[in-house]
Amino acid sequence: QNIHFGIKPYACTLCDKRFAARSNLFQHRLLHMKPFCCYICNKRFDRDEQLQRHLKLHPTANVLSCR
């Protein structure tokens, strides 16, 4: 019902953005945590698919091999 009435009771404690659904707040909090880290340059991402796309930009990522 919150969505239909525009009520947003769930607030992010880091940026004060508000959400009607708690699940949306949990998803939003990943933006602040950025749990996915590039093992080559240590750049961080909030979603795995962003990290995977980023890894393709590193030329050495495609030529790593076991020795």
C-alpha positions in Angstrom: 0.0 0.0 0.0 2.9 2.4 0.6 3.7 2.4 -3.1 0.2 3.4 -4.1 0.0 6.3 -1.6 3.6 7.5 -2.1 4.6 6.7 1.5 8.3 6.0 1.9 9.0 4.9 5.4 12.3 3.2 4.8 15.3 5.7 4.8 18.9 5.0 3.9 21.0 6.1 6.9 23.9 7.0 4.7 22.3 9.3 2.1 18.7 9.8 3.4 17.1 8.5 0.2 13.7 7.0 1.0 11.9 3.9 -0.2 8.3 2.5 0.0 9.6 -1.1 0.2 12.2 -2.5 2.6 13.6 -4.7 -0.2 14.3 -1.6 -2.3 16.3 -0.1 0.7 18.4 -3.3 1.0 19.2 -3.2 -2.7 20.1 0.5 -2.5 22.5 -0.2 0.4 24.6 -2.3 -1.9 25.5 0.9 -3.7 27.2 2.2 -0.6 28.9 -1.1 0.3 30.3 -2.0 -3.2 31.1 -5.6 -2.2 32.6 -6.7 -5.6 36.3 -5.8 -6.1 38.5 -6.1 -9.1 41.5 -8.2 -8.3 43.7 -6.3 -10.8 43.1 -2.7 -9.9 41.0 -2.9 -6.7 38.1 -0.8 -8.2 34.9 -1.7 -6.4 31.4 -2.3 -7.8 27.9 -2.7 -6.3 26.9 -5.5 -8.7 28.7 -8.6 -10.0 27.7 -7.9 -13.6 29.4 -4.5 -13.4 32.6 -6.1 -12.2 32.5 -8.8 -14.9 32.1 -6.1 -17.6 35.0 -4.1 -16.0 37.3 -7.1 -16.0 37.0 -7.4 -19.8 38.6 -4.0 -20.0 41.9 -5.2 -18.5 44.0 -6.7 -21.3 45.9 -8.9 -18.8 42.7 -10.5 -17.5 42.3 -12.5 -20.7 45.8 -13.7 -20.9 46.3 -15.0 -17.4 47.4 -18.6 -17.3 48.7 -21.2 -14.9 52.4 -21.9 -14.8 
